Amino acid sequence: MPDPCVRYRIQLVGDRMNAALRAKYVAAFGDACYVSEANTFDCWYKTWEKACEDAALIGEVSGNAPYDRGYKCQPDGVGNYWLQIGSDVANRTWIFFDNAPRQTPLVEVDGVPVEVSGPYRDLPEPPTVGPGHKFNNCDSGVLGADGKPLLQHRYILQVNRKAHGGEIHSDLAGFKWTCTVYNANCEEVSAECEEPLVLHDPAADQAPFDPGASAEVNHVVPRKDQRSCDWGTNSNKNAAVISQKLNRYLSNTNPPVEEVKRVNAAKSYTP
């Protein structure tokens, strides 16, 4: 069993099974709030300071009376914190230091929770699959041409290369995102980047002109969530080959709906 990911949970108000109320909390507190594998809904934080800051807003976010302002969080001596929210010191809300459940790996697409099932879904799964596992640490369960075990990322790149006549193609070719580039005056400016079709093969002898163009194996549901807790697995279904530059952009963020739609619709590779 993996070690629990202990984080700070704020005490929400109202029916957390109500979709409209959940949407209010997500709109106010962002990716701190999520649905877990067990279909619970809470807001979790890496620091008690940020948890306290958001806890002070729960009254108005939930649609109830706003909490009194000006009070500071106080430790209870066993890891939790409390925040006075009214004139009576007994009127308080809590910030609990507790085991954070794993965020659901299902991604909401057009209002429906969807499992990621990308183009490597038909490859045999590696012997060990679990949340937080890296593709470049795990044995694929497949032997290479030299008879030695292949690491999972090498096997996935090998399958991609074989399917494209020796080239490695991005599974998200044409995907666009906002990036930073240097203009003619050597100034950093915002621009729109587009994922290329052909990527640099990391097995090539020659180094790439642009390291960002090298092929990497991406966790579609990221390996770590916003709290740095284990999230996406190393299942082949959760893999996509993309450029290093795009991989950095998508790292540790909730996967864009466009990405999930594209990898799920992609033709599957054969072993």
C-alpha positions in Angstrom: 0.0 0.0 0.0 1.4 3.5 -0.9 1.9 5.9 1.9 -1.1 8.3 2.4 -0.9 11.8 1.1 -1.6 14.0 4.2 -3.0 17.4 3.4 -5.2 20.2 4.8 -8.9 19.9 4.3 -11.3 22.8 4.9 -14.7 22.3 6.4 -17.2 22.9 3.6 -20.9 23.9 4.2 -23.9 22.5 2.4 -24.8 19.4 0.4 -21.6 18.4 -1.3 -23.5 16.0 -3.5 -25.2 19.0 -5.1 -23.6 19.7 -8.5 -24.4 23.4 -8.4 -22.8 23.8 -5.0 -19.7 21.9 -6.1 -19.4 24.1 -9.1 -19.4 27.2 -6.7 -16.6 25.8 -4.7 -14.5 24.9 -7.8 -15.1 28.4 -9.2 -13.9 29.9 -6.0 -11.1 27.6 -5.0 -10.0 26.0 -8.3 -8.2 22.7 -8.4 -8.0 22.5 -4.6 -11.5 21.0 -4.8 -12.1 17.7 -6.4 -14.1 14.5 -6.6 -12.3 11.5 -5.2 -12.2 7.9 -6.4 -14.8 7.2 -3.7 -17.1 10.0 -5.0 -16.4 12.3 -2.1 -15.9 16.0 -2.6 -13.6 18.2 -0.6 -11.0 20.9 -1.0 -7.5 20.0 0.0 -4.3 22.1 0.3 -0.5 21.7 0.6 -0.3 24.5 3.2 -2.5 25.4 6.1 -2.0 29.1 5.3 -3.8 28.8 1.9 -6.4 26.5 3.5 -7.2 29.1 6.1 -7.4 31.9 3.5 -10.0 29.9 1.5 -11.8 28.7 4.7 -12.6 32.3 5.6 -14.6 32.6 2.3 -16.8 29.5 2.7 -19.8 31.3 4.2 -20.3 33.6 1.2 -19.2 30.9 -1.4 -21.8 28.5 -0.1 -24.5 31.1 -0.3 -24.9 31.4 3.5 -24.0 34.3 5.7 -20.4 35.6 5.2 -18.0 34.7 8.0 -16.7 37.6 10.2 -13.3 38.9 8.9 -10.1 39.7 10.8 -9.6 36.4 12.7 -6.5 34.3 12.2 -6.2 30.5 12.2 -5.1 28.9 15.4 -3.4 25.5 15.9 -5.1 22.9 18.0 -1.8 21.2 19.0 -2.4 18.0 17.0 -1.9 19.3 13.4 -5.3 20.8 12.8 -6.3 24.5 12.8 -9.4 26.4 13.6 -10.7 29.8 12.5 -13.1 32.0 14.5 -15.9 33.0 12.1 -18.2 34.9 14.5 -18.2 37.1 17.6 -18.4 34.1 19.9 -15.0 32.3 20.1 -17.0 29.0 20.0 -18.2 29.9 16.5 -15.4 28.5 14.4 -14.6 26.4 11.3 -11.9 23.8 11.1 -9.0 23.0 8.8 -8.2 19.3 9.3 -4.8 17.7 8.7 -5.9 14.4 7.2 -5.2 11.7 4.6 -6.2 13.1 1.2 -8.0 10.5 -1.0 -6.9 10.1 -4.6 -8.5 12.4 -7.0 -10.7 10.5 -9.5 -8.8 9.7 -12.7 -12.0 10.2 -14.7 -12.0 13.5 -16.7 -15.3 15.4 -17.2 -15.9 15.7 -20.9 -19.1 17.4 -22.0 -20.5 16.8 -18.5 -19.7 13.1 -18.4 -16.9 11.5 -16.4 -14.7 9.7 -19.0 -11.8 7.2 -18.5 -8.7 8.0 -20.4 -8.1 5.3 -23.0 -5.3 6.5 -25.3 -3.6 5.1 -28.4 -1.5 2.5 -26.4 -4.6 0.9 -24.9 -4.1 -2.4 -26.7 -0.5 -2.9 -25.6 0.0 -5.5 -22.8 0.1 -3.8 -19.4 3.3 -3.7 -17.5 3.7 -6.1 -14.5 3.3 -3.1 -12.1 0.6 -0.4 -12.6 -0.1 2.2 -10.0 -0.8 5.8 -9.2 2.4 8.0 -9.3 4.5 5.4 -11.2 6.9 6.8 -13.9 7.0 5.4 -17.4 10.8 5.5 -17.3 11.1 3.6 -14.1 8.8 0.6 -14.7 9.5 -2.6 -16.6 7.3 -3.0 -19.6 7.2 -6.8 -19.3 8.5 -6.9 -22.9 12.0 -7.9 -24.1 14.0 -5.9 -26.5 15.9 -7.1 -29.6 18.8 -7.8 -27.3 16.8 -10.1 -25.1 16.9 -7.7 -22.2 13.8 -6.2 -20.5 12.6 -2.9 -21.9 11.6 0.0 -19.7 8.0 1.0 -20.4 8.8 4.4 -22.1 11.3 2.7 -24.4 8.7 0.1 -25.4 6.0 2.7 -26.1 8.5 4.7 -28.2 9.5 1.5 -30.0 5.8 0.8 -30.9 5.3 4.4 -32.1 8.5 4.3 -34.2 7.5 0.9 -35.8 4.1 2.3 -36.7 5.5 5.3 -38.6 8.3 3.8 -40.6 11.1 4.6 -38.2 9.9 8.1 -37.2 8.3 9.0 -33.9 5.1 10.9 -34.3 3.3 13.0 -31.7 0.0 11.7 -30.6 -1.2 15.3 -30.2 0.2 16.7 -33.5 -1.5 20.1 -34.1 -2.4 20.7 -30.4 -2.0 24.4 -29.7 -1.2 26.1 -26.4 0.0 29.5 -25.1 3.8 29.5 -24.6 6.7 31.9 -24.2 9.2 32.5 -27.0 12.0 35.0 -27.8 11.3 37.7 -30.5 13.8 39.3 -32.8 14.9 41.6 -30.0 15.7 38.6 -27.8 12.7 39.5 -25.5 10.4 36.9 -24.0 6.9 37.3 -25.5 3.7 35.3 -25.3 2.9 33.2 -28.4 0.9 30.3 -29.6 2.9 27.1 -29.9 1.7 24.1 -32.1 2.7 20.5 -31.5 4.7 19.1 -34.5 3.9 15.8 -36.2 7.5 14.4 -36.2 9.5 14.4 -33.0 13.2 14.0 -32.4 14.0 10.4 -31.5 15.8 10.3 -28.1 17.5 7.1 -29.3 19.2 9.0 -32.2 22.9 9.6 -32.1 22.6 13.3 -33.0 21.3 15.7 -30.4 18.3 17.8 -31.4 18.6 21.4 -32.4 15.7 22.1 -30.1 15.6 19.9 -26.9 11.9 20.8 -26.6 11.2 18.8 -29.8 12.4 15.5 -28.2 9.8 12.7 -27.9 8.6 11.9 -24.3 5.9 9.7 -22.9 3.3 11.8 -21.1 0.8 10.8 -18.4 -2.5 12.1 -19.8 -3.9 12.1 -16.3 -0.7 13.5 -14.6 1.4 11.4 -12.3 0.9 14.0 -9.5 -2.1 16.2 -8.7 -2.2 19.8 -7.6 -1.3 18.8 -4.1 1.7 16.7 -5.3 -0.2 13.6 -4.3 -0.1 10.4 -6.5 -2.8 10.6 -9.2 -2.3 9.2 -12.8 -1.0 5.7 -13.3 1.5 4.2 -15.7 -1.2 2.2 -17.4 -0.5 2.1 -21.2 -4.0 3.6 -21.6 -2.8 6.7 -19.8 0.2 7.2 -22.2 0.7 9.6 -25.0 3.9 10.4 -27.0 4.4 14.1 -27.2 7.2 16.7 -27.4 9.2 17.6 -24.3 7.9 21.2 -24.6 4.3 20.2 -24.6 4.9 17.7 -21.8 6.3 20.5 -19.6 3.2 22.6 -20.3 0.8 19.8 -19.4 2.8 18.6 -16.4 0.8 18.4 -13.1 -2.3 20.1 -14.5 -5.8 18.8 -14.9 -5.8 17.4 -18.4 -7.4 19.6 -21.0 -10.7 18.2 -22.4 -9.2 18.5 -26.0 -6.3 16.3 -25.0 -8.6 13.6 -23.6 -10.9 13.7 -26.6 -8.0 13.4 -29.0 -6.1 10.5 -27.4 -9.4 8.6 -26.8 -10.4 9.0 -30.4 -6.9 8.1 -31.8 -6.4 4.8 -33.6 -4.8 2.3 -31.3 -1.3 1.0 -31.8 -0.7 -2.7 -32.2 2.1 -4.5 -30.2 
